Each structure stands twice: as structure tokens, then as C-alpha cells.
Amino acid sequence: MAGWIGVDLDGVLAEYHGAMGGLIGEPIRPMLAKVQDWVACGREVRIFTARASDPTQLPTIRQWLARHGLAGLAITNVKDF
């Protein structure tokens, strides 16, 4: 299967408490495990989040991903075909 899997950050991969510019919530464990499984199987996973429209948010997102075993995943707010 070609293509990449987009996983929304706020409310899907991490808890969301209504503050887009605020802290990223705790991981939602079942989804975190699923993403880790996809990555381990060689699938391309990208974190899809509106936060990526603000470049100052990228370091925070990268740190969160690294802290939860997902370092190096691409981060985007743009869909493609």
C-alpha cells in the first residue's frame, strides 16, 4: 500500500484541552501504540496538525514526539494526493 498515514495530534494522538497554542496533552496510549506499530512495520506516518501553520510550534511538537518514542516523524498541516 502506497502513501502515508496522517495522524492528527490534538485529540487523536494527544489529549486536547482547547488551547491550540498551549501545551500538548498527554498521549492517548492506544493511538500512540498504533502509530509506533505502523512505524515499526515501515509505514510512513506524518503528524497532521494545525499547529504546524505556526513555525514556532514545530520545536514543541518535535520534543513531544521524541519524548514519546516518535522522533523524526514528519509534521504537516497540508494534505496531498
All heavy atoms as a GROMACS GRO file, in nm:
protein
  618
    1MET      N    1   0.085  -0.117   0.000
    1MET     CA    2   0.000   0.000   0.000
    1MET      C    3   0.089   0.124   0.000
    1MET      O    4   0.177   0.139   0.083
    1MET     CB    5  -0.090  -0.003   0.123
    1MET     CG    6  -0.190   0.109   0.123
    1MET     SD    7  -0.304   0.117   0.266
    1MET     CE    8  -0.303  -0.043   0.337
    2ALA      N    9   0.068   0.213  -0.094
    2ALA     CA   10   0.148   0.335  -0.106
    2ALA      C   11   0.084   0.448  -0.025
    2ALA      O   12  -0.029   0.438   0.021
    2ALA     CB   13   0.158   0.376  -0.252
    3GLY      N   14   0.157   0.556  -0.014
    3GLY     CA   15   0.104   0.673   0.055
    3GLY      C   16   0.146   0.675   0.200
    3GLY      O   17   0.219   0.589   0.248
    4TRP      N   18   0.100   0.777   0.269
    4TRP     CA   19   0.135   0.794   0.408
    4TRP      C   20   0.009   0.798   0.494
    4TRP      O   21  -0.100   0.822   0.445
    4TRP     CB   22   0.221   0.918   0.430
    4TRP     CG   23   0.170   1.048   0.372
    4TRP    CD1   24   0.191   1.093   0.246
    4TRP    CD2   25   0.091   1.148   0.439
    4TRP    NE1   26   0.131   1.216   0.230
    4TRP    CE2   27   0.069   1.252   0.346
    4TRP    CE3   28   0.037   1.160   0.566
    4TRP    CZ2   29  -0.003   1.367   0.378
    4TRP    CZ3   30  -0.035   1.275   0.598
    4TRP    CH2   31  -0.054   1.376   0.505
    5ILE      N   32   0.028   0.772   0.620
    5ILE     CA   33  -0.081   0.776   0.718
    5ILE      C   34  -0.069   0.907   0.794
    5ILE      O   35   0.035   0.936   0.853
    5ILE     CB   36  -0.073   0.658   0.816
    5ILE    CG1   37  -0.079   0.526   0.741
    5ILE    CG2   38  -0.184   0.668   0.920
    5ILE    CD1   39  -0.045   0.405   0.826
    6GLY      N   40  -0.175   0.987   0.791
    6GLY     CA   41  -0.178   1.111   0.866
    6GLY      C   42  -0.249   1.090   0.999
    6GLY      O   43  -0.358   1.035   1.002
    7VAL      N   44  -0.185   1.131   1.106
    7VAL     CA   45  -0.243   1.117   1.240
    7VAL      C   46  -0.254   1.256   1.302
    7VAL      O   47  -0.153   1.326   1.317
    7VAL     CB   48  -0.156   1.026   1.328
    7VAL    CG1   49  -0.214   1.015   1.468
    7VAL    CG2   50  -0.143   0.887   1.265
    8ASP      N   51  -0.375   1.294   1.335
    8ASP     CA   52  -0.397   1.424   1.399
    8ASP      C   53  -0.334   1.422   1.538
    8ASP      O   54  -0.342   1.321   1.609
    8ASP     CB   55  -0.546   1.453   1.408
    8ASP     CG   56  -0.577   1.598   1.437
    8ASP    OD1   57  -0.483   1.677   1.460
    8ASP    OD2   58  -0.696   1.633   1.439
    9LEU      N   59  -0.271   1.530   1.574
    9LEU     CA   60  -0.206   1.540   1.704
    9LEU      C   61  -0.308   1.562   1.815
    9LEU      O   62  -0.326   1.476   1.901
    9LEU     CB   63  -0.102   1.652   1.702
    9LEU     CG   64  -0.025   1.675   1.831
    9LEU    CD1   65   0.056   1.552   1.870
    9LEU    CD2   66   0.065   1.796   1.819
   10ASP      N   67  -0.372   1.677   1.813
   10ASP     CA   68  -0.462   1.715   1.922
   10ASP      C   69  -0.593   1.640   1.915
   10ASP      O   70  -0.666   1.649   1.818
   10ASP     CB   71  -0.488   1.866   1.918
   10ASP     CG   72  -0.362   1.945   1.950
   10ASP    OD1   73  -0.310   1.931   2.061
   10ASP    OD2   74  -0.316   2.020   1.862
   11GLY      N   75  -0.621   1.564   2.019
   11GLY     CA   76  -0.747   1.491   2.030
   11GLY      C   77  -0.743   1.352   1.971
   11GLY      O   78  -0.839   1.276   1.988
   12VAL      N   79  -0.636   1.315   1.903
   12VAL     CA   80  -0.624   1.180   1.847
   12VAL      C   81  -0.500   1.112   1.904
   12VAL      O   82  -0.508   1.004   1.961
   12VAL     CB   83  -0.619   1.182   1.693
   12VAL    CG1   84  -0.594   1.043   1.637
   12VAL    CG2   85  -0.748   1.240   1.637
   13LEU      N   86  -0.384   1.174   1.888
   13LEU     CA   87  -0.260   1.119   1.941
   13LEU      C   88  -0.232   1.172   2.081
   13LEU      O   89  -0.172   1.104   2.163
   13LEU     CB   90  -0.144   1.153   1.847
   13LEU     CG   91  -0.008   1.092   1.880
   13LEU    CD1   92  -0.017   0.939   1.887
   13LEU    CD2   93   0.095   1.135   1.777
   14ALA      N   94  -0.277   1.293   2.108
   14ALA     CA   95  -0.256   1.356   2.239
   14ALA      C   96  -0.388   1.413   2.290
   14ALA      O   97  -0.472   1.455   2.211
   14ALA     CB   98  -0.153   1.467   2.228
   15GLU      N   99  -0.401   1.414   2.421
   15GLU     CA  100  -0.519   1.477   2.480
   15GLU      C  101  -0.522   1.624   2.441
   15GLU      O  102  -0.417   1.688   2.428
   15GLU     CB  103  -0.514   1.464   2.632
   15GLU     CG  104  -0.526   1.321   2.679
   15GLU     CD  105  -0.509   1.308   2.830
   15GLU    OE1  106  -0.485   1.410   2.899
   15GLU    OE2  107  -0.520   1.194   2.878
   16TYR      N  108  -0.642   1.676   2.421
   16TYR     CA  109  -0.658   1.816   2.382
   16TYR      C  110  -0.753   1.883   2.478
   16TYR      O  111  -0.862   1.832   2.505
   16TYR     CB  112  -0.713   1.824   2.239
   16TYR     CG  113  -0.735   1.965   2.191
   16TYR    CD1  114  -0.630   2.053   2.176
   16TYR    CD2  115  -0.863   2.009   2.160
   16TYR    CE1  116  -0.650   2.182   2.131
   16TYR    CE2  117  -0.885   2.138   2.116
   16TYR     CZ  118  -0.778   2.224   2.101
   16TYR     OH  119  -0.797   2.352   2.057
   17HIS      N  120  -0.709   1.997   2.531
   17HIS     CA  121  -0.789   2.069   2.630
   17HIS      C  122  -0.826   2.209   2.586
   17HIS      O  123  -0.848   2.297   2.668
   17HIS     CB  124  -0.714   2.071   2.763
   17HIS     CG  125  -0.684   1.934   2.814
   17HIS    ND1  126  -0.780   1.848   2.863
   17HIS    CD2  127  -0.568   1.864   2.818
   17HIS    CE1  128  -0.724   1.734   2.897
   17HIS    NE2  129  -0.596   1.740   2.871
   18GLY      N  130  -0.830   2.232   2.454
   18GLY     CA  131  -0.884   2.355   2.400
   18GLY      C  132  -0.789   2.473   2.386
   18GLY      O  133  -0.836   2.582   2.364
   19ALA      N  134  -0.660   2.453   2.397
   19ALA     CA  135  -0.566   2.564   2.383
   19ALA      C  136  -0.464   2.530   2.275
   19ALA      O  137  -0.361   2.470   2.303
   19ALA     CB  138  -0.497   2.592   2.516
   20MET      N  139  -0.494   2.567   2.150
   20MET     CA  140  -0.411   2.528   2.037
   20MET      C  141  -0.266   2.572   2.054
   20MET      O  142  -0.175   2.500   2.018
   20MET     CB  143  -0.467   2.583   1.906
   20MET     CG  144  -0.394   2.535   1.784
   20MET     SD  145  -0.392   2.356   1.762
   20MET     CE  146  -0.564   2.325   1.731
   21GLY      N  147  -0.242   2.688   2.108
   21GLY     CA  148  -0.104   2.734   2.125
   21GLY      C  149  -0.043   2.688   2.255
   21GLY      O  150   0.074   2.714   2.281
   22GLY      N  151  -0.120   2.617   2.336
   22GLY     CA  152  -0.072   2.576   2.467
   22GLY      C  153   0.006   2.446   2.463
   22GLY      O  154   0.051   2.400   2.358
   23LEU      N  155   0.021   2.389   2.578
   23LEU     CA  156   0.094   2.264   2.590
   23LEU      C  157   0.021   2.152   2.517
   23LEU      O  158  -0.101   2.151   2.507
   23LEU     CB  159   0.109   2.226   2.737
   23LEU     CG  160   0.191   2.321   2.824
   23LEU    CD1  161   0.187   2.276   2.969
   23LEU    CD2  162   0.334   2.330   2.774
   24ILE      N  163   0.100   2.057   2.470
   24ILE     CA  164   0.042   1.937   2.408
   24ILE      C  165   0.011   1.841   2.522
   24ILE      O  166   0.093   1.820   2.612
   24ILE     CB  167   0.141   1.875   2.308
   24ILE    CG1  168   0.173   1.976   2.197
   24ILE    CG2  169   0.083   1.746   2.250
   24ILE    CD1  170   0.284   1.934   2.104
   25GLY      N  171  -0.108   1.783   2.519
   25GLY     CA  172  -0.153   1.696   2.627
   25GLY      C  173  -0.078   1.564   2.634
   25GLY      O  174   0.010   1.534   2.553
   26GLU      N  175  -0.117   1.485   2.730
   26GLU     CA  176  -0.061   1.352   2.747
   26GLU      C  177  -0.100   1.264   2.628
   26GLU      O  178  -0.204   1.286   2.565
   26GLU     CB  179  -0.112   1.289   2.876
   26GLU     CG  180  -0.056   1.355   3.000
   26GLU     CD  181   0.096   1.342   3.008
   26GLU    OE1  182   0.148   1.230   2.991
   26GLU    OE2  183   0.162   1.446   3.030
   27PRO      N  184  -0.017   1.166   2.596
   27PRO     CA  185  -0.051   1.078   2.483
   27PRO      C  186  -0.177   0.996   2.511
   27PRO      O  187  -0.204   0.960   2.626
   27PRO     CB  188   0.071   0.988   2.469
   27PRO     CG  189   0.142   0.995   2.598
   27PRO     CD  190   0.109   1.128   2.659
   28ILE      N  191  -0.250   0.970   2.406
   28ILE     CA  192  -0.362   0.877   2.413
   28ILE      C  193  -0.300   0.741   2.382
   28ILE      O  194  -0.263   0.713   2.268
   28ILE     CB  195  -0.473   0.917   2.315
   28ILE    CG1  196  -0.528   1.054   2.356
   28ILE    CG2  197  -0.582   0.810   2.310
   28ILE    CD1  198  -0.626   1.116   2.258
   29ARG      N  199  -0.280   0.661   2.484
   29ARG     CA  200  -0.196   0.541   2.478
   29ARG      C  201  -0.231   0.443   2.366
   29ARG      O  202  -0.140   0.394   2.297
   29ARG     CB  203  -0.194   0.470   2.613
   29ARG     CG  204  -0.130   0.553   2.723
   29ARG     CD  205   0.018   0.563   2.705
   29ARG     NE  206   0.074   0.657   2.804
   29ARG     CZ  207   0.197   0.700   2.801
   29ARG    NH1  208   0.279   0.660   2.708
   29ARG    NH2  209   0.239   0.784   2.891
   30PRO      N  210  -0.358   0.409   2.343
   30PRO     CA  211  -0.387   0.314   2.234
   30PRO      C  212  -0.344   0.367   2.097
   30PRO      O  213  -0.292   0.292   2.014
   30PRO     CB  214  -0.538   0.293   2.242
   30PRO     CG  215  -0.575   0.329   2.381
   30PRO     CD  216  -0.480   0.439   2.420
   31MET      N  217  -0.362   0.496   2.074
   31MET     CA  218  -0.323   0.554   1.946
   31MET      C  219  -0.171   0.564   1.936
   31MET      O  220  -0.114   0.538   1.829
   31MET     CB  221  -0.388   0.690   1.927
   31MET     CG  222  -0.378   0.741   1.786
   31MET     SD  223  -0.466   0.631   1.674
   31MET     CE  224  -0.397   0.681   1.518
   32LEU      N  225  -0.106   0.599   2.043
   32LEU     CA  226   0.040   0.604   2.045
   32LEU      C  227   0.096   0.467   2.008
   32LEU      O  228   0.187   0.456   1.924
   32LEU     CB  229   0.091   0.649   2.181
   32LEU     CG  230   0.242   0.653   2.200
   32LEU    CD1  231   0.306   0.755   2.106
   32LEU    CD2  232   0.276   0.684   2.345
   33ALA      N  233   0.042   0.362   2.066
   33ALA     CA  234   0.088   0.226   2.035
   33ALA      C  235   0.064   0.191   1.889
   33ALA      O  236   0.148   0.128   1.824
   33ALA     CB  237   0.018   0.125   2.127
   34LYS      N  238  -0.049   0.232   1.834
   34LYS     CA  239  -0.081   0.205   1.694
   34LYS      C  240   0.020   0.276   1.602
   34LYS      O  241   0.068   0.215   1.506
   34LYS     CB  242  -0.224   0.251   1.662
   34LYS     CG  243  -0.271   0.216   1.526
   34LYS     CD  244  -0.283   0.065   1.512
   34LYS     CE  245  -0.341   0.027   1.379
   34LYS     NZ  246  -0.331  -0.117   1.355
   35VAL      N  247   0.049   0.401   1.630
   35VAL     CA  248   0.145   0.474   1.548
   35VAL      C  249   0.283   0.409   1.558
   35VAL      O  250   0.352   0.391   1.457
   35VAL     CB  251   0.150   0.624   1.588
   35VAL    CG1  252   0.263   0.696   1.518
   35VAL    CG2  253   0.016   0.690   1.557
   36GLN      N  254   0.324   0.371   1.677
   36GLN     CA  255   0.452   0.304   1.694
   36GLN      C  256   0.456   0.173   1.615
   36GLN      O  257   0.558   0.140   1.555
   36GLN     CB  258   0.481   0.280   1.843
   36GLN     CG  259   0.510   0.409   1.917
   36GLN     CD  260   0.513   0.392   2.067
   36GLN    OE1  261   0.447   0.307   2.124
   36GLN    NE2  262   0.591   0.478   2.133
   37ASP      N  263   0.345   0.100   1.613
   37ASP     CA  264   0.336  -0.025   1.534
   37ASP      C  265   0.351   0.004   1.385
   37ASP      O  266   0.423  -0.067   1.315
   37ASP     CB  267   0.204  -0.096   1.558
   37ASP     CG  268   0.195  -0.164   1.694
   37ASP    OD1  269   0.300  -0.180   1.761
   37ASP    OD2  270   0.083  -0.200   1.734
   38TRP      N  271   0.281   0.107   1.335
   38TRP     CA  272   0.292   0.142   1.194
   38TRP      C  273   0.436   0.175   1.157
   38TRP      O  274   0.488   0.130   1.056
   38TRP     CB  275   0.202   0.260   1.160
   38TRP     CG  276   0.057   0.228   1.150
   38TRP    CD1  277  -0.001   0.111   1.110
   38TRP    CD2  278  -0.051   0.317   1.178
   38TRP    NE1  279  -0.137   0.121   1.112
   38TRP    CE2  280  -0.171   0.247   1.153
   38TRP    CE3  281  -0.059   0.448   1.223
   38TRP    CZ2  282  -0.297   0.304   1.171
   38TRP    CZ3  283  -0.184   0.505   1.241
   38TRP    CH2  284  -0.301   0.433   1.215
   39VAL      N  285   0.501   0.255   1.241
   39VAL     CA  286   0.640   0.294   1.215
   39VAL      C  287   0.729   0.170   1.216
   39VAL      O  288   0.814   0.152   1.128
   39VAL     CB  289   0.687   0.400   1.317
   39VAL    CG1  290   0.837   0.424   1.306
   39VAL    CG2  291   0.609   0.530   1.299
   40ALA      N  292   0.710   0.081   1.313
   40ALA     CA  293   0.790  -0.041   1.321
   40ALA      C  294   0.772  -0.130   1.200
   40ALA      O  295   0.864  -0.203   1.161
   40ALA     CB  296   0.754  -0.117   1.449
   41CYS      N  297   0.654  -0.123   1.137
   41CYS     CA  298   0.625  -0.202   1.017
   41CYS      C  299   0.672  -0.134   0.889
   41CYS      O  300   0.650  -0.185   0.780
   41CYS     CB  301   0.476  -0.231   1.008
   41CYS     SG  302   0.418  -0.348   1.132
   42GLY      N  303   0.734  -0.017   0.903
   42GLY     CA  304   0.788   0.052   0.787
   42GLY      C  305   0.692   0.146   0.717
   42GLY      O  306   0.723   0.199   0.610
   43ARG      N  307   0.576   0.170   0.775
   43ARG     CA  308   0.481   0.264   0.716
   43ARG      C  309   0.527   0.407   0.739
   43ARG      O  310   0.587   0.438   0.842
   43ARG     CB  311   0.340   0.247   0.776
   43ARG     CG  312   0.275   0.113   0.754
   43ARG     CD  313   0.254   0.079   0.606
   43ARG     NE  314   0.189   0.183   0.530
   43ARG     CZ  315   0.058   0.196   0.513
   43ARG    NH1  316  -0.025   0.111   0.567
   43ARG    NH2  317   0.010   0.296   0.440
   44GLU      N  318   0.496   0.494   0.644
   44GLU     CA  319   0.527   0.636   0.660
   44GLU      C  320   0.410   0.701   0.734
   44GLU      O  321   0.296   0.699   0.687
   44GLU     CB  322   0.546   0.705   0.525
   44GLU     CG  323   0.578   0.852   0.541
   44GLU     CD  324   0.596   0.927   0.410
   44GLU    OE1  325   0.585   0.864   0.302
   44GLU    OE2  326   0.617   1.049   0.416
   45VAL      N  327   0.440   0.758   0.848
   45VAL     CA  328   0.339   0.826   0.929
   45VAL      C  329   0.379   0.972   0.940
   45VAL      O  330   0.495   1.004   0.966
   45VAL     CB  331   0.328   0.763   1.071
   45VAL    CG1  332   0.227   0.839   1.156
   45VAL    CG2  333   0.292   0.615   1.061
   46ARG      N  334   0.283   1.059   0.919
   46ARG     CA  335   0.304   1.203   0.936
   46ARG      C  336   0.206   1.255   1.039
   46ARG      O  337   0.090   1.215   1.042
   46ARG     CB  338   0.284   1.278   0.805
   46ARG     CG  339   0.381   1.237   0.697
   46ARG     CD  340   0.357   1.315   0.571
   46ARG     NE  341   0.432   1.258   0.458
   46ARG     CZ  342   0.425   1.303   0.335
   46ARG    NH1  343   0.347   1.408   0.306
   46ARG    NH2  344   0.495   1.245   0.240
   47ILE      N  345   0.255   1.345   1.122
   47ILE     CA  346   0.169   1.410   1.221
   47ILE      C  347   0.101   1.527   1.152
   47ILE      O  348   0.167   1.617   1.100
   47ILE     CB  349   0.251   1.455   1.343
   47ILE    CG1  350   0.324   1.336   1.406
   47ILE    CG2  351   0.162   1.527   1.443
   47ILE    CD1  352   0.234   1.219   1.444
   48PHE      N  353  -0.030   1.523   1.152
   48PHE     CA  354  -0.110   1.624   1.084
   48PHE      C  355  -0.171   1.715   1.191
   48PHE      O  356  -0.249   1.670   1.275
   48PHE     CB  357  -0.221   1.556   1.002
   48PHE     CG  358  -0.290   1.650   0.909
   48PHE    CD1  359  -0.236   1.678   0.784
   48PHE    CD2  360  -0.408   1.712   0.945
   48PHE    CE1  361  -0.299   1.766   0.697
   48PHE    CE2  362  -0.471   1.800   0.860
   48PHE     CZ  363  -0.416   1.826   0.735
   49THR      N  364  -0.134   1.843   1.187
   49THR     CA  365  -0.182   1.933   1.291
   49THR      C  366  -0.183   2.078   1.243
   49THR      O  367  -0.092   2.122   1.173
   49THR     CB  368  -0.094   1.923   1.418
   49THR    OG1  369  -0.140   2.018   1.514
   49THR    CG2  370   0.054   1.943   1.391
   50ALA      N  371  -0.286   2.149   1.282
   50ALA     CA  372  -0.295   2.292   1.251
   50ALA      C  373  -0.182   2.368   1.318
   50ALA      O  374  -0.142   2.475   1.271
   50ALA     CB  375  -0.430   2.348   1.295
   51ARG      N  376  -0.127   2.313   1.425
   51ARG     CA  377  -0.015   2.379   1.493
   51ARG      C  378   0.101   2.404   1.397
   51ARG      O  379   0.179   2.496   1.416
   51ARG     CB  380   0.034   2.294   1.609
   51ARG     CG  381  -0.060   2.285   1.727
   51ARG     CD  382  -0.001   2.188   1.830
   51ARG     NE  383  -0.090   2.162   1.940
   51ARG     CZ  384  -0.079   2.218   2.061
   51ARG    NH1  385   0.019   2.303   2.084
   51ARG    NH2  386  -0.164   2.188   2.156
   52ALA      N  387   0.115   2.318   1.295
   52ALA     CA  388   0.227   2.331   1.201
   52ALA      C  389   0.219   2.457   1.117
   52ALA      O  390   0.318   2.495   1.053
   52ALA     CB  391   0.234   2.208   1.111
   53SER      N  392   0.105   2.524   1.116
   53SER     CA  393   0.094   2.650   1.042
   53SER      C  394   0.171   2.762   1.112
   53SER      O  395   0.197   2.867   1.052
   53SER     CB  396  -0.052   2.690   1.023
   53SER     OG  397  -0.112   2.716   1.148
   54ASP      N  398   0.210   2.739   1.236
   54ASP     CA  399   0.290   2.835   1.313
   54ASP      C  400   0.428   2.772   1.336
   54ASP      O  401   0.442   2.682   1.418
   54ASP     CB  402   0.223   2.863   1.448
   54ASP     CG  403   0.304   2.955   1.537
   54ASP    OD1  404   0.415   2.999   1.498
   54ASP    OD2  405   0.256   2.982   1.649
   55PRO      N  406   0.530   2.817   1.262
   55PRO     CA  407   0.663   2.755   1.272
   55PRO      C  408   0.720   2.753   1.414
   55PRO      O  409   0.802   2.668   1.445
   55PRO     CB  410   0.750   2.841   1.180
   55PRO     CG  411   0.655   2.910   1.088
   55PRO     CD  412   0.526   2.925   1.163
   56THR      N  413   0.675   2.845   1.499
   56THR     CA  414   0.727   2.845   1.636
   56THR      C  415   0.677   2.726   1.716
   56THR      O  416   0.732   2.694   1.822
   56THR     CB  417   0.692   2.975   1.710
   56THR    OG1  418   0.550   2.982   1.731
   56THR    CG2  419   0.740   3.098   1.633
   57GLN      N  420   0.573   2.658   1.667
   57GLN     CA  421   0.519   2.540   1.735
   57GLN      C  422   0.598   2.413   1.704
   57GLN      O  423   0.591   2.314   1.777
   57GLN     CB  424   0.373   2.518   1.694
   57GLN     CG  425   0.276   2.619   1.747
   57GLN     CD  426   0.250   2.597   1.894
   57GLN    OE1  427   0.221   2.485   1.938
   57GLN    NE2  428   0.262   2.702   1.973
   58LEU      N  429   0.673   2.412   1.593
   58LEU     CA  430   0.741   2.290   1.549
   58LEU      C  431   0.838   2.233   1.652
   58LEU      O  432   0.839   2.112   1.674
   58LEU     CB  433   0.808   2.312   1.414
   58LEU     CG  434   0.710   2.338   1.298
   58LEU    CD1  435   0.788   2.367   1.170
   58LEU    CD2  436   0.616   2.221   1.279
   59PRO      N  437   0.922   2.314   1.717
   59PRO     CA  438   1.011   2.255   1.818
   59PRO      C  439   0.935   2.186   1.932
   59PRO      O  440   0.976   2.078   1.978
   59PRO     CB  441   1.091   2.374   1.870
   59PRO     CG  442   1.087   2.473   1.758
   59PRO     CD  443   0.951   2.456   1.695
   60THR      N  444   0.825   2.244   1.974
   60THR     CA  445   0.744   2.184   2.081
   60THR      C  446   0.686   2.051   2.036
   60THR      O  447   0.686   1.954   2.113
   60THR     CB  448   0.631   2.281   2.122
   60THR    OG1  449   0.688   2.404   2.166
   60THR    CG2  450   0.544   2.221   2.232
   61ILE      N  451   0.638   2.046   1.914
   61ILE     CA  452   0.582   1.922   1.859
   61ILE      C  453   0.692   1.816   1.850
   61ILE      O  454   0.673   1.701   1.890
   61ILE     CB  455   0.516   1.945   1.722
   61ILE    CG1  456   0.399   2.043   1.734
   61ILE    CG2  457   0.469   1.812   1.662
   61ILE    CD1  458   0.350   2.098   1.600
   62ARG      N  459   0.807   1.854   1.796
   62ARG     CA  460   0.919   1.759   1.783
   62ARG      C  461   0.962   1.704   1.919
   62ARG      O  462   0.990   1.586   1.933
   62ARG     CB  463   1.036   1.825   1.712
   62ARG     CG  464   1.012   1.846   1.565
   62ARG     CD  465   1.139   1.896   1.494
   62ARG     NE  466   1.105   1.933   1.358
   62ARG     CZ  467   1.098   2.058   1.312
   62ARG    NH1  468   1.123   2.160   1.393
   62ARG    NH2  469   1.065   2.082   1.187
   63GLN      N  470   0.968   1.790   2.018
   63GLN     CA  471   1.006   1.747   2.153
   63GLN      C  472   0.904   1.649   2.209
   63GLN      O  473   0.940   1.547   2.270
   63GLN     CB  474   1.020   1.868   2.246
   63GLN     CG  475   1.141   1.953   2.216
   63GLN     CD  476   1.139   2.085   2.292
   63GLN    OE1  477   1.047   2.114   2.368
   63GLN    NE2  478   1.241   2.166   2.268
   64TRP      N  479   0.776   1.678   2.188
   64TRP     CA  480   0.671   1.589   2.236
   64TRP      C  481   0.684   1.453   2.168
   64TRP      O  482   0.678   1.348   2.234
   64TRP     CB  483   0.533   1.650   2.211
   64TRP     CG  484   0.421   1.575   2.275
   64TRP    CD1  485   0.364   1.603   2.396
   64TRP    CD2  486   0.352   1.461   2.224
   64TRP    NE1  487   0.264   1.512   2.423
   64TRP    CE2  488   0.255   1.424   2.318
   64TRP    CE3  489   0.362   1.387   2.107
   64TRP    CZ2  490   0.170   1.316   2.300
   64TRP    CZ3  491   0.276   1.278   2.089
   64TRP    CH2  492   0.182   1.243   2.184
   65LEU      N  493   0.702   1.453   2.036
   65LEU     CA  494   0.716   1.327   1.962
   65LEU      C  495   0.836   1.247   2.012
   65LEU      O  496   0.826   1.126   2.035
   65LEU     CB  497   0.728   1.354   1.813
   65LEU     CG  498   0.603   1.410   1.744
   65LEU    CD1  499   0.635   1.454   1.602
   65LEU    CD2  500   0.490   1.307   1.745
   66ALA      N  501   0.949   1.314   2.030
   66ALA     CA  502   1.070   1.245   2.077
   66ALA      C  503   1.049   1.186   2.216
   66ALA      O  504   1.090   1.072   2.243
   66ALA     CB  505   1.188   1.342   2.078
   67ARG      N  506   0.983   1.260   2.302
   67ARG     CA  507   0.958   1.214   2.439
   67ARG      C  508   0.871   1.088   2.441
   67ARG      O  509   0.878   1.009   2.535
   67ARG     CB  510   0.892   1.328   2.518
   67ARG     CG  511   0.905   1.318   2.665
   67ARG     CD  512   0.866   1.445   2.741
   67ARG     NE  513   0.748   1.514   2.697
   67ARG     CZ  514   0.747   1.632   2.633
   67ARG    NH1  515   0.859   1.693   2.603
   67ARG    NH2  516   0.634   1.688   2.596
   68HIS      N  517   0.793   1.068   2.336
   68HIS     CA  518   0.700   0.955   2.332
   68HIS      C  519   0.737   0.851   2.226
   68HIS      O  520   0.652   0.774   2.182
   68HIS     CB  521   0.557   1.008   2.315
   68HIS     CG  522   0.516   1.096   2.428
   68HIS    ND1  523   0.493   1.047   2.556
   68HIS    CD2  524   0.500   1.229   2.437
   68HIS    CE1  525   0.464   1.147   2.636
   68HIS    NE2  526   0.467   1.259   2.566
   69GLY      N  527   0.864   0.850   2.189
   69GLY     CA  528   0.914   0.745   2.100
   69GLY      C  529   0.882   0.761   1.954
   69GLY      O  530   0.887   0.664   1.879
   70LEU      N  531   0.852   0.883   1.911
   70LEU     CA  532   0.817   0.907   1.770
   70LEU      C  533   0.906   1.012   1.705
   70LEU      O  534   0.864   1.082   1.613
   70LEU     CB  535   0.670   0.949   1.760
   70LEU     CG  536   0.567   0.848   1.810
   70LEU    CD1  537   0.427   0.907   1.808
   70LEU    CD2  538   0.574   0.719   1.730
   71ALA      N  539   1.029   1.020   1.750
   71ALA     CA  540   1.122   1.119   1.695
   71ALA      C  541   1.139   1.099   1.545
   71ALA      O  542   1.142   0.986   1.497
   71ALA     CB  543   1.257   1.109   1.765
   72GLY      N  544   1.147   1.211   1.475
   72GLY     CA  545   1.177   1.207   1.332
   72GLY      C  546   1.057   1.200   1.240
   72GLY      O  547   1.073   1.206   1.119
   73LEU      N  548   0.937   1.185   1.295
   73LEU     CA  549   0.820   1.182   1.207
   73LEU      C  550   0.799   1.320   1.143
   73LEU      O  551   0.823   1.423   1.207
   73LEU     CB  552   0.694   1.144   1.284
   73LEU     CG  553   0.685   1.001   1.336
   73LEU    CD1  554   0.548   0.979   1.400
   73LEU    CD2  555   0.710   0.899   1.227
   74ALA      N  556   0.756   1.319   1.019
   74ALA     CA  557   0.724   1.444   0.951
   74ALA      C  558   0.601   1.508   1.016
   74ALA      O  559   0.511   1.438   1.064
   74ALA     CB  560   0.697   1.418   0.803
   75ILE      N  561   0.600   1.640   1.017
   75ILE     CA  562   0.489   1.718   1.073
   75ILE      C  563   0.436   1.806   0.962
   75ILE      O  564   0.513   1.876   0.896
   75ILE     CB  565   0.538   1.805   1.191
   75ILE    CG1  566   0.602   1.717   1.299
   75ILE    CG2  567   0.422   1.888   1.247
   75ILE    CD1  568   0.684   1.795   1.398
   76THR      N  569   0.305   1.805   0.943
   76THR     CA  570   0.246   1.884   0.834
   76THR      C  571   0.108   1.934   0.872
   76THR      O  572   0.045   1.884   0.965
   76THR     CB  573   0.239   1.800   0.705
   76THR    OG1  574   0.199   1.884   0.597
   76THR    CG2  575   0.142   1.684   0.717
   77ASN      N  576   0.064   2.033   0.798
   77ASN     CA  577  -0.075   2.078   0.804
   77ASN      C  578  -0.132   2.084   0.662
   77ASN      O  579  -0.232   2.150   0.640
   77ASN     CB  580  -0.087   2.214   0.873
   77ASN     CG  581  -0.018   2.324   0.797
   77ASN    OD1  582   0.078   2.300   0.724
   77ASN    ND2  583  -0.066   2.446   0.813
   78VAL      N  584  -0.066   2.015   0.570
   78VAL     CA  585  -0.104   2.018   0.429
   78VAL      C  586  -0.138   1.877   0.381
   78VAL      O  587  -0.060   1.785   0.400
   78VAL     CB  588   0.012   2.075   0.343
   78VAL    CG1  589  -0.025   2.076   0.197
   78VAL    CG2  590   0.049   2.215   0.392
   79LYS      N  591  -0.254   1.865   0.317
   79LYS     CA  592  -0.293   1.738   0.257
   79LYS      C  593  -0.238   1.729   0.116
   79LYS      O  594  -0.216   1.829   0.049
   79LYS     CB  595  -0.446   1.725   0.252
   79LYS     CG  596  -0.509   1.720   0.388
   79LYS     CD  597  -0.660   1.711   0.373
   79LYS     CE  598  -0.727   1.711   0.510
   79LYS     NZ  599  -0.873   1.700   0.499
   80ASP      N  600  -0.214   1.606   0.071
   80ASP     CA  601  -0.176   1.586  -0.067
   80ASP      C  602  -0.252   1.465  -0.121
   80ASP      O  603  -0.329   1.403  -0.049
   80ASP     CB  604  -0.024   1.572  -0.083
   80ASP     CG  605   0.033   1.450  -0.014
   80ASP    OD1  606  -0.040   1.352   0.011
   80ASP    OD2  607   0.154   1.452   0.017
   81PHE      N  608  -0.226   1.431  -0.247
   81PHE     CA  609  -0.295   1.318  -0.306
   81PHE      C  610  -0.223   1.188  -0.276
   81PHE      O  611  -0.261   1.084  -0.306
   81PHE     CB  612  -0.308   1.337  -0.458
   81PHE     CG  613  -0.402   1.449  -0.491
   81PHE    CD1  614  -0.354   1.573  -0.528
   81PHE    CD2  615  -0.538   1.430  -0.484
   81PHE    CE1  616  -0.442   1.676  -0.558
   81PHE    CE2  617  -0.626   1.533  -0.513
   81PHE     CZ  618  -0.577   1.657  -0.551
   0.00000   0.00000   0.00000
